[in-house]
């Protein structure tokens, strides 16, 4: 749906620790699948959201999440999708899926990239 609340989490994107660099060996399959969906639906536009856990400074996490979202959008664009269809933005530790943010498992769930359909 096109709305402001329905987000889909990427489940097989991996970044180098503390970095915005995608581990392409582990991430390429999912990026390729997403690009194929965009190709099948040429009018779809999407917001790419980057998130972190609450470890470290919020400002640093916001920068990291923004850089990760931009790198994901760049990787998808590199697979033949018009970059104008992708709107990356980092949210840092905002909007945690695991609000406690107090265990490694919980923090791992909050470190994510999500996508929301904005037009179709």
N, C-alpha and C positions, 0 to 999 in steps of 0.2 A: 504493500500500500504506500501511497504518497502521504506521509504525515510527519509530524515532528517527534514522534515517540517510538516508532518501530525501527530498531537497530538490529543488524545481523553481525555477529562477531566472526571474524576470521579465526579459524581454529588451527591453522598450520602455517602461520607466519612466524619467523624467528629472526631476532635481531641479535647482533653481538652485544654482550653485556655492557650497559651504560652507553650505548652507541645507537645512532640512527641507521647504521649500515645493516641492510637486510642480508641474512644468510641465504643466498640464492639457491644453494644446493637443497635446502630444506623448504624454501618458500616458493620456488618456481612453479610447482604443480598447482598450488592454490591460486597464484596470480594468473596463471594461464587459464584456469577454469573461470575465474571472474572475468577476464578479458573476453572469453568466449560468450559469456552471458551478455556482456555489453554489446558484442557483435550481433547476437541474436535479437537484441532489443535496441535498435539504433537511436531511439528517442529518449532512452533512460539517461537521467543525470543522477549523480549521487554525491552525498557528503561523506567524506572519509574522516572518521574521528580517531585520534590517537589518545591513549590514556596511559597513566602510570599508577604505581602504588603511591603510598604516602612517605616513602623513605627519602630523606634528603630535603632540600629546599624546594618549596612549591614553585618558585620562579624557574629554577633549573629543570624541574619536571615538566613544566609547561613548554619550555623550549625543546626539550627532548621529545615530548609527545608530538609537538608540531612538526619537528624535523622528520620523525618517523612517519607521520601521516603524509607529509609531502613526498617522502621517498617511496611510499607505497603507491601514491598517485602517479609518480614519475615512472615507476616500474610497470604499472598497468598501461600508461600512455605509450611506453616503449614496446608494448605488445600490439600496437595498432589502434588504440582507443584515443579519440580526440581529448586532449587534456582539458578542454573547456567543459567537458561533461563531468569532470571530477573536481570537487571542492574540498581540499584537505584542510583540517584544522586540528590543533592540539588542545586538549582540555586538562592535561596534567592529572592530578589526583581527583579532579571533580568527577562526579557521577560514578562512584564505585559500585560495582556489582556485588561486592562483598564488603559492606560498610565497616565491619569490625577492623579490617586491614591489620590484623594482629598475628597472623600465622603465615608461613611461607606459601601454603596452598591458597589462602585468601588473597595475599598480595599478588600471586601469579595470575589469579583470575582478573585482577584489576589492571594488570599490564596487558593491554590488548589494543587491537585495531578493529574498528567496527565500521559498517557501511549503512547508510540510510538512503532510500530512494527519495529524490526530491522532485523528479519529473518523469513522466512516462508517456 
